[in-house]
Amino acid sequence: MDDIILEFNSLIIKEEDGGYSSLCLDLDVASQGDTVEEAKNMLIEAVEGYIEVSVDMKLPFTRPVPDNANPLIIEPENIVERFNIHYQAV
């Protein structure tokens, strides 16, 4: 059986204090960091942990960010980067 690779839309947002927050739009999982790279890596770890716990507990894990909290809608000027997180389900 082949492994399944899941793909999740994510982004990095520049914060007023100079740091960066990161958000997975498909799972409503967030993290942060002092740099873009740190915020991205912290989000990847958070997403992996979130999926693993959800699967272990037999809970659904997809839950998109609501429109009223979606940075693409409410603060697009602060988005620094859009990227996809790839998660290999085994």
Backbone as JSON Lines, residues from 0, in Angstrom:
{"i":0,"aa":"M","n":[0.84,-1.18,0.0],"ca":[0.0,0.0,0.0],"c":[0.89,1.25,0.0]}
{"i":1,"aa":"D","n":[0.55,2.2,-0.83],"ca":[1.32,3.45,-0.91],"c":[0.95,4.38,0.23]}
{"i":2,"aa":"D","n":[1.94,5.16,0.67],"ca":[1.67,6.18,1.68],"c":[0.82,7.28,1.06]}
{"i":3,"aa":"I","n":[0.05,7.92,1.87],"ca":[-0.79,9.04,1.42],"c":[-0.13,10.33,1.86]}
{"i":4,"aa":"I","n":[-0.04,11.29,0.95],"ca":[0.54,12.58,1.29],"c":[-0.59,13.62,1.29]}
{"i":5,"aa":"L","n":[-0.77,14.23,2.44],"ca":[-1.78,15.28,2.6],"c":[-1.1,16.64,2.43]}
{"i":6,"aa":"E","n":[-1.82,17.59,1.86],"ca":[-1.27,18.92,1.62],"c":[-2.2,19.96,2.25]}
{"i":7,"aa":"F","n":[-1.59,20.88,3.02],"ca":[-2.36,21.88,3.74],"c":[-1.87,23.28,3.41]}
{"i":8,"aa":"N","n":[-2.8,24.18,3.1],"ca":[-2.48,25.58,2.8],"c":[-2.09,26.32,4.08]}
{"i":9,"aa":"S","n":[-0.98,27.04,4.01],"ca":[-0.46,27.73,5.18],"c":[0.11,29.08,4.78]}
{"i":10,"aa":"L","n":[0.32,29.93,5.79],"ca":[0.91,31.23,5.51],"c":[1.65,31.79,6.71]}
{"i":11,"aa":"I","n":[2.5,32.77,6.42],"ca":[3.27,33.49,7.43],"c":[2.79,34.93,7.43]}
{"i":12,"aa":"I","n":[2.58,35.46,8.63],"ca":[2.08,36.82,8.79],"c":[3.08,37.64,9.6]}
{"i":13,"aa":"K","n":[3.4,38.83,9.12],"ca":[4.28,39.75,9.84],"c":[3.48,40.41,10.94]}
{"i":14,"aa":"E","n":[4.0,40.33,12.17],"ca":[3.32,40.93,13.32],"c":[3.88,42.32,13.6]}
{"i":15,"aa":"E","n":[3.11,43.13,14.27],"ca":[3.52,44.51,14.57],"c":[4.78,44.57,15.43]}
{"i":16,"aa":"D","n":[4.99,43.58,16.29],"ca":[6.15,43.58,17.18],"c":[7.44,43.13,16.5]}
{"i":17,"aa":"G","n":[7.36,42.8,15.21],"ca":[8.53,42.39,14.46],"c":[8.66,40.89,14.3]}
{"i":18,"aa":"G","n":[7.89,40.12,15.04],"ca":[7.91,38.66,14.91],"c":[6.99,38.2,13.79]}
{"i":19,"aa":"Y","n":[6.84,36.91,13.69],"ca":[6.02,36.31,12.64],"c":[5.1,35.26,13.25]}
{"i":20,"aa":"S","n":[3.88,35.23,12.79],"ca":[2.98,34.14,13.16],"c":[2.75,33.3,11.92]}
{"i":21,"aa":"S","n":[2.42,32.05,12.14],"ca":[2.18,31.12,11.03],"c":[0.85,30.44,11.29]}
{"i":22,"aa":"L","n":[0.15,30.14,10.21],"ca":[-1.2,29.59,10.33],"c":[-1.46,28.59,9.22]}
{"i":23,"aa":"C","n":[-1.96,27.43,9.6],"ca":[-2.42,26.43,8.63],"c":[-3.91,26.68,8.44]}
{"i":24,"aa":"L","n":[-4.28,27.15,7.26],"ca":[-5.66,27.54,6.98],"c":[-6.63,26.37,6.97]}
{"i":25,"aa":"D","n":[-6.15,25.18,6.63],"ca":[-7.03,24.02,6.52],"c":[-7.3,23.34,7.86]}
{"i":26,"aa":"L","n":[-6.43,23.58,8.85],"ca":[-6.57,22.91,10.13],"c":[-6.8,23.87,11.29]}
{"i":27,"aa":"D","n":[-6.65,25.17,11.05],"ca":[-6.75,26.19,12.09],"c":[-5.75,25.91,13.21]}
{"i":28,"aa":"V","n":[-4.53,25.6,12.8],"ca":[-3.41,25.4,13.73],"c":[-2.45,26.54,13.5]}
{"i":29,"aa":"A","n":[-1.94,27.13,14.59],"ca":[-1.08,28.3,14.48],"c":[0.19,28.13,15.31]}
{"i":30,"aa":"S","n":[1.2,28.91,14.96],"ca":[2.43,28.97,15.73],"c":[3.06,30.33,15.49]}
{"i":31,"aa":"Q","n":[4.29,30.51,15.95],"ca":[4.97,31.79,15.76],"c":[6.47,31.59,15.84]}
{"i":32,"aa":"G","n":[7.21,32.64,15.47],"ca":[8.66,32.61,15.55],"c":[9.24,33.99,15.35]}
{"i":33,"aa":"D","n":[10.51,34.12,15.66],"ca":[11.2,35.4,15.49],"c":[11.55,35.68,14.04]}
{"i":34,"aa":"T","n":[11.66,34.62,13.23],"ca":[11.96,34.75,11.8],"c":[10.92,34.0,10.99]}
{"i":35,"aa":"V","n":[10.87,34.27,9.7],"ca":[9.95,33.55,8.81],"c":[10.22,32.06,8.87]}
{"i":36,"aa":"E","n":[11.49,31.68,8.78],"ca":[11.86,30.27,8.78],"c":[11.48,29.59,10.1]}
{"i":37,"aa":"E","n":[11.71,30.26,11.22],"ca":[11.35,29.69,12.52],"c":[9.83,29.53,12.64]}
{"i":38,"aa":"A","n":[9.07,30.53,12.2],"ca":[7.61,30.44,12.25],"c":[7.11,29.29,11.38]}
{"i":39,"aa":"K","n":[7.72,29.11,10.23],"ca":[7.32,28.02,9.33],"c":[7.64,26.66,9.96]}
{"i":40,"aa":"N","n":[8.84,26.5,10.47],"ca":[9.23,25.22,11.08],"c":[8.38,24.89,12.3]}
{"i":41,"aa":"M","n":[8.08,25.9,13.11],"ca":[7.25,25.67,14.29],"c":[5.83,25.25,13.89]}
{"i":42,"aa":"L","n":[5.31,25.83,12.8],"ca":[3.98,25.44,12.32],"c":[3.99,24.01,11.81]}
{"i":43,"aa":"I","n":[5.01,23.65,11.07],"ca":[5.09,22.27,10.56],"c":[5.06,21.28,11.72]}
{"i":44,"aa":"E","n":[5.83,21.55,12.77],"ca":[5.83,20.68,13.95],"c":[4.45,20.64,14.61]}
{"i":45,"aa":"A","n":[3.81,21.8,14.72],"ca":[2.49,21.87,15.35],"c":[1.46,21.08,14.54]}
{"i":46,"aa":"V","n":[1.51,21.2,13.22],"ca":[0.57,20.48,12.36],"c":[0.78,18.98,12.49]}
{"i":47,"aa":"E","n":[2.04,18.54,12.46],"ca":[2.33,17.11,12.59],"c":[1.8,16.57,13.91]}
{"i":48,"aa":"G","n":[2.05,17.29,14.99],"ca":[1.56,16.86,16.3],"c":[0.05,16.83,16.38]}
{"i":49,"aa":"Y","n":[-0.57,17.85,15.83],"ca":[-2.03,17.94,15.82],"c":[-2.65,16.76,15.08]}
{"i":50,"aa":"I","n":[-2.1,16.44,13.91],"ca":[-2.65,15.32,13.12],"c":[-2.44,14.0,13.85]}
{"i":51,"aa":"E","n":[-1.24,13.8,14.4],"ca":[-0.96,12.54,15.09],"c":[-1.9,12.33,16.27]}
{"i":52,"aa":"V","n":[-2.13,13.35,17.07],"ca":[-3.04,13.24,18.22],"c":[-4.47,13.0,17.74]}
{"i":53,"aa":"S","n":[-4.89,13.72,16.71],"ca":[-6.25,13.56,16.19],"c":[-6.48,12.14,15.69]}
{"i":54,"aa":"V","n":[-5.5,11.61,14.96],"ca":[-5.63,10.25,14.43],"c":[-5.64,9.24,15.58]}
{"i":55,"aa":"D","n":[-4.72,9.39,16.53],"ca":[-4.67,8.47,17.68],"c":[-5.99,8.45,18.45]}
{"i":56,"aa":"M","n":[-6.62,9.61,18.55],"ca":[-7.88,9.72,19.3],"c":[-9.11,9.49,18.42]}
{"i":57,"aa":"K","n":[-8.85,9.18,17.15],"ca":[-9.93,8.93,16.17],"c":[-10.88,10.12,16.04]}
{"i":58,"aa":"L","n":[-10.29,11.31,16.01],"ca":[-11.06,12.54,15.85],"c":[-10.85,13.1,14.45]}
{"i":59,"aa":"P","n":[-11.83,13.79,13.89],"ca":[-11.6,14.48,12.61],"c":[-10.58,15.6,12.83]}
{"i":60,"aa":"F","n":[-9.75,15.84,11.84],"ca":[-8.72,16.87,12.04],"c":[-8.86,18.07,11.12]}
{"i":61,"aa":"T","n":[-9.65,17.99,10.09],"ca":[-9.79,19.17,9.23],"c":[-10.84,20.1,9.83]}
{"i":62,"aa":"R","n":[-10.46,21.35,9.92],"ca":[-11.36,22.4,10.42],"c":[-10.81,23.73,9.92]}
{"i":63,"aa":"P","n":[-11.29,24.18,8.79],"ca":[-10.76,25.41,8.18],"c":[-10.91,26.63,9.07]}
{"i":64,"aa":"V","n":[-10.01,27.56,8.9],"ca":[-10.07,28.84,9.6],"c":[-11.34,29.56,9.15]}
{"i":65,"aa":"P","n":[-12.14,30.07,10.08],"ca":[-13.35,30.8,9.68],"c":[-12.98,32.11,8.97]}
{"i":66,"aa":"D","n":[-13.84,32.56,8.09],"ca":[-13.58,33.77,7.31],"c":[-13.27,34.98,8.18]}
{"i":67,"aa":"N","n":[-13.92,35.1,9.33],"ca":[-13.71,36.28,10.17],"c":[-12.37,36.26,10.9]}
{"i":68,"aa":"A","n":[-11.61,35.17,10.76],"ca":[-10.28,35.07,11.35],"c":[-9.21,34.77,10.3]}
{"i":69,"aa":"N","n":[-9.6,34.75,9.04],"ca":[-8.69,34.38,7.96],"c":[-7.86,35.6,7.52]}
{"i":70,"aa":"P","n":[-6.54,35.55,7.73],"ca":[-5.69,36.68,7.33],"c":[-5.76,37.01,5.84]}
{"i":71,"aa":"L","n":[-6.06,36.04,5.01],"ca":[-6.19,36.33,3.58],"c":[-7.32,37.32,3.33]}
{"i":72,"aa":"I","n":[-8.3,37.33,4.21],"ca":[-9.46,38.21,4.07],"c":[-9.3,39.48,4.9]}
{"i":73,"aa":"I","n":[-8.85,39.33,6.16],"ca":[-8.87,40.48,7.07],"c":[-7.58,41.3,7.1]}
{"i":74,"aa":"E","n":[-6.45,40.72,6.71],"ca":[-5.2,41.49,6.72],"c":[-4.22,40.99,5.66]}
{"i":75,"aa":"P","n":[-4.63,40.96,4.4],"ca":[-3.76,40.42,3.35],"c":[-2.44,41.17,3.2]}
{"i":76,"aa":"E","n":[-2.41,42.45,3.59],"ca":[-1.18,43.24,3.46],"c":[-0.08,42.76,4.41]}
{"i":77,"aa":"N","n":[-0.41,41.98,5.44],"ca":[0.57,41.5,6.4],"c":[1.11,40.11,6.08]}
{"i":78,"aa":"I","n":[0.6,39.49,5.03],"ca":[1.05,38.14,4.66],"c":[2.39,38.26,3.95]}
{"i":79,"aa":"V","n":[3.37,37.52,4.48],"ca":[4.72,37.54,3.95],"c":[4.96,36.39,2.98]}
{"i":80,"aa":"E","n":[4.33,35.25,3.27],"ca":[4.58,34.06,2.46],"c":[3.41,33.11,2.55]}
{"i":81,"aa":"R","n":[3.1,32.48,1.42],"ca":[2.12,31.39,1.38],"c":[2.88,30.13,1.01]}
{"i":82,"aa":"F","n":[2.55,29.01,1.65],"ca":[3.24,27.75,1.36],"c":[2.32,26.59,1.71]}
{"i":83,"aa":"N","n":[2.7,25.41,1.28],"ca":[1.95,24.21,1.58],"c":[2.76,23.32,2.51]}
{"i":84,"aa":"I","n":[2.09,22.73,3.47],"ca":[2.7,21.74,4.33],"c":[2.31,20.38,3.78]}
{"i":85,"aa":"H","n":[3.28,19.52,3.58],"ca":[3.02,18.15,3.11],"c":[3.22,17.21,4.28]}
{"i":86,"aa":"Y","n":[2.21,16.39,4.55],"ca":[2.25,15.44,5.65],"c":[2.08,14.05,5.07]}
{"i":87,"aa":"Q","n":[3.02,13.18,5.36],"ca":[2.96,11.82,4.84],"c":[2.28,10.92,5.86]}
{"i":88,"aa":"A","n":[1.08,10.48,5.51],"ca":[0.32,9.57,6.37],"c":[0.75,8.15,6.05]}
{"i":89,"aa":"V","n":[1.02,7.39,7.08],"ca":[1.46,6.0,6.87],"c":[0.46,5.01,7.41]}
